[in-house]
Amino acid sequence: MPLDAPDRFLAGAAVVLAVYGVLFGAAELLRRWGIDGERTRSLVHVMAAILALGLPYLFGSPWPVVVLAVAFAASMVVSRRLGLLGSIHDVPRETVGAAMFPLGIAAAYALTAGQVPGYPIAVLALGLADPAAAMAGRRCAHRYAAIWGTRRSLEGSAVACLVSGATAFVVLQIAGDVGWWSLLPMALAVGVAVALAEATSPLGFDNFAIPSVAAIVIDVAGRPWWLAAIAAVLAMVTAVGVARDPSVRLGLASRHGRVP
């Protein structure tokens, strides 16, 4: 017997709360066992995005996802203020990324209606490309840019482009809705857009910007002029963000240079 809308929402919400509760609980255990906050946060980031791929199977419209996302975002703000969930919040920088993450998932669902290939591409760009870029920036970066007051590495941006582009390529190939002649240009467009969105979003707002931009790029992939317009806007935002810091020539600074 099919569930009506209220029952489906309540059942889906119960599943979401249970699954993410287990994820947060496991991360808290790892934190108590001595794993640093950056690693537990990255683990939660990746797993939360992978689990979010199942949302279209639980809910038939974006509204339940939006409601749950707002609730999760509020819980992130409250838990940070109360000093809870150290596995997510215990990082040495100011960020609203934890609150932006569920809102980014909701935006991806709303923009794509939870459909393949747009939704999984947007969610996996958030779940895989963003932490990969952060890891590259921490471990092997040598050149940095100050964009809107936030330090970004060229190596991190390149990794964000490669990971999100490769993910888009795989999803598009599995979906089978795009010809071979279009796979590479679409994947490249996603990669470039995600890298620019990640680079130009300060204080953790990239968790909202990345899935939103990836979803929009897939939606307009068949319209080259729209893609060019999106790239131009992101490039302009990048240039203006870099130009705000006069201490960084051409947006580049050495590892030991003054970058906010």
PABA-709263 format. One line per 2 residues: their letters; for each residue y, x negated, z of C-alpha. Coordinates in pm, whole numbers, plus 50000, padded with zeros to 5 digits. Last residue first. Layout:
BEGIN
A) Y/X/Z | ... $
END
This chain:
BEGIN
PV) 53628/45527/50508 | 53577/45227/50281 $
RG) 53721/44892/50380 | 53511/44631/50199 $
HR) 53197/44478/50346 | 52955/44629/50095 $
SA) 53204/44557/49821 | 53430/44824/49686 $
LG) 53444/45030/49370 | 53641/45342/49281 $
LR) 53845/45163/49016 | 54005/44959/49292 $
VS) 53940/45096/49639 | 54225/45042/49884 $
PD) 54435/45316/49725 | 54202/45588/49859 $
RA) 54296/45924/49706 | 54216/45791/49357 $
VG) 53842/45817/49426 | 53860/46190/49496 $
VA) 54080/46245/49191 | 53831/46063/48970 $
TV) 53532/46249/49113 | 53702/46588/49078 $
MA) 53784/46498/48718 | 53422/46398/48650 $
LV) 53298/46724/48802 | 53540/46926/48588 $
AA) 53448/46736/48272 | 53075/46770/48335 $
IA) 53111/47146/48386 | 53321/47178/48069 $
AL) 53071/46974/47866 | 52788/47194/47988 $
WW) 52987/47503/47892 | 53052/47358/47547 $
PR) 52681/47279/47505 | 52568/47640/47558 $
GA) 52190/47652/47582 | 52189/47484/47922 $
VD) 52426/47745/48066 | 52185/47884/48327 $
IV) 52020/47545/48384 | 52360/47391/48454 $
IA) 52454/47675/48690 | 52136/47632/48895 $
AV) 52188/47256/48924 | 52551/47308/49029 $
SP) 52459/47553/49303 | 52163/47347/49423 $
IA) 52381/47034/49457 | 52701/47194/49591 $
FN) 52558/47356/49902 | 52378/47056/50046 $
DF) 52658/46846/49896 | 52886/46999/50160 $
GL) 52749/46738/50400 | 53080/46594/50512 $
PS) 53214/46520/50165 | 53099/46654/49828 $
TA) 53209/46442/49530 | 52911/46209/49507 $
EA) 52647/46478/49546 | 52808/46699/49281 $
LA) 52842/46403/49046 | 52476/46305/49089 $
VA) 52367/46668/49053 | 52564/46712/48731 $
VG) 52429/46389/48581 | 52069/46474/48666 $
VA) 52090/46835/48552 | 52243/46732/48218 $
LA) 51978/46463/48176 | 51701/46717/48236 $
MP) 51857/46953/47982 | 51901/46676/47723 $
LL) 51543/46550/47781 | 51370/46885/47759 $
SW) 51555/47026/47457 | 51365/46859/47173 $
WG) 51038/46919/47357 | 51093/47293/47342 $
VD) 51181/47486/47655 | 50996/47781/47809 $
GA) 50685/47583/47903 | 50739/47629/48275 $
IQ) 50539/47312/48340 | 50761/47111/48105 $
LV) 51077/47257/48253 | 50956/47177/48604 $
VF) 50868/46819/48510 | 51198/46755/48331 $
AT) 51400/46909/48614 | 51227/46684/48865 $
AG) 51292/46378/48647 | 51659/46470/48620 $
SV) 51690/46534/48993 | 51523/46202/49075 $
LC) 51710/45995/48816 | 52056/46138/48884 $
AV) 52020/46115/49263 | 51891/45758/49222 $
AS) 52200/45665/49017 | 52426/45823/49278 $
GE) 52257/45624/49552 | 52291/45300/49357 $
LS) 52659/45366/49296 | 52706/45407/49669 $
RR) 52910/45679/49835 | 53155/45649/50123 $
TG) 53331/45974/50215 | 53710/46004/50215 $
WI) 53724/46232/49914 | 53531/45970/49719 $
AA) 53527/45619/49862 | 53310/45418/49626 $
YR) 53044/45164/49708 | 52866/44870/49553 $
HA) 52572/44687/49707 | 52325/44963/49790 $
CR) 51961/44882/49861 | 51856/45036/50190 $
RG) 52115/45285/50312 | 52240/45408/49975 $
AM) 51888/45426/49834 | 51781/45637/50131 $
AA) 52081/45868/50092 | 52014/45910/49720 $
AP) 51648/45992/49788 | 51757/46240/50057 $
DA) 51978/46424/49801 | 51741/46404/49506 $
LG) 51436/46551/49677 | 51523/46871/49863 $
LA) 51850/46956/49690 | 51726/46883/49340 $
LV) 51402/47055/49444 | 51590/47375/49524 $
AI) 51789/47378/49201 | 51490/47297/48980 $
PY) 51272/47547/49164 | 51531/47823/49112 $
GP) 51623/47757/48750 | 51275/47730/48599 $
VQ) 51158/47984/48706 | 51330/48280/48868 $
GA) 51464/48328/49219 | 51747/48546/49089 $
TL) 51888/48221/48945 | 52241/48225/49088 $
AY) 52148/48425/49398 | 51842/48214/49476 $
AA) 52032/47886/49432 | 52317/48019/49645 $
AI) 52072/48118/49919 | 51922/47768/49917 $
GL) 52272/47618/49937 | 52357/47847/50230 $
PF) 52042/47727/50406 | 52156/47363/50363 $
MA) 52526/47409/50440 | 52468/47451/50814 $
AG) 52264/47129/50839 | 52508/46949/50610 $
VT) 52810/47005/50833 | 52851/46633/50887 $
ER) 53031/46383/51107 | 52833/46062/51126 $
PV) 52590/45874/51348 | 52297/46118/51318 $
DH) 52139/46324/51597 | 52186/46669/51442 $
IS) 51849/46738/51282 | 51591/46581/51513 $
GL) 51841/46634/51796 | 51773/47006/51771 $
LG) 51993/47103/52068 | 52323/46957/52190 $
LR) 52481/47296/52256 | 52743/47252/51984 $
RS) 52479/47135/51737 | 52253/47426/51825 $
VV) 52539/47672/51768 | 52631/47534/51425 $
MS) 52269/47519/51313 | 52205/47872/51442 $
AA) 52501/47997/51239 | 52358/47838/50925 $
FA) 52017/47995/50997 | 52173/48340/51036 $
VA) 52379/48297/50718 | 52066/48186/50533 $
LV) 51865/48480/50666 | 52123/48727/50536 $
VV) 52152/48547/50201 | 51773/48540/50161 $
PW) 51751/48911/50236 | 52026/48971/49979 $
PS) 51881/48763/49695 | 51627/49022/49580 $
GF) 51249/49067/49579 | 51172/48876/49894 $
LY) 50855/48704/50011 | 50730/48560/49681 $
PL) 51082/48456/49582 | 51107/48266/49915 $
GL) 50809/48039/49846 | 51013/47753/49702 $
AL) 51196/47747/50035 | 50897/47564/50187 $
IA) 50964/47269/49959 | 51332/47272/50055 $
AM) 51256/47281/50428 | 51002/46999/50384 $
VH) 51252/46764/50221 | 51539/46827/50462 $
VL) 51311/46832/50768 | 51183/46487/50673 $
SR) 51535/46360/50608 | 51650/46485/50950 $
TR) 51349/46325/51116 | 51428/45995/50947 $
EG) 51800/45996/51026 | 51737/46108/51383 $
DI) 51521/45811/51478 | 51150/45847/51545 $
GW) 51092/45775/51914 | 50813/46012/52013 $
RR) 51070/46268/52128 | 51213/46273/51774 $
LL) 50866/46326/51630 | 50814/46618/51866 $
EA) 51148/46766/51764 | 51048/46739/51398 $
AG) 50723/46924/51467 | 50913/47202/51643 $
FL) 51161/47229/51356 | 50877/47265/51106 $
VG) 50685/47513/51324 | 50999/47724/51363 $
YV) 51054/47701/50989 | 50715/47860/50928 $
AL) 50746/48124/51200 | 51103/48223/51116 $
VV) 51024/48246/50745 | 50709/48453/50803 $
AA) 50890/48691/51038 | 51177/48726/50789 $
GA) 50930/48815/50514 | 50765/49083/50726 $
LF) 51102/49221/50836 | 51238/49222/50482 $
RD) 50924/49378/50338 | 50927/49647/50603 $
PA) 51292/49728/50540 | 51243/49738/50159 $
DL) 50921/49943/50144 | 50587/49767/50159 $
PM) 50330/49836/49891 | 50000/50000/50000 $
END
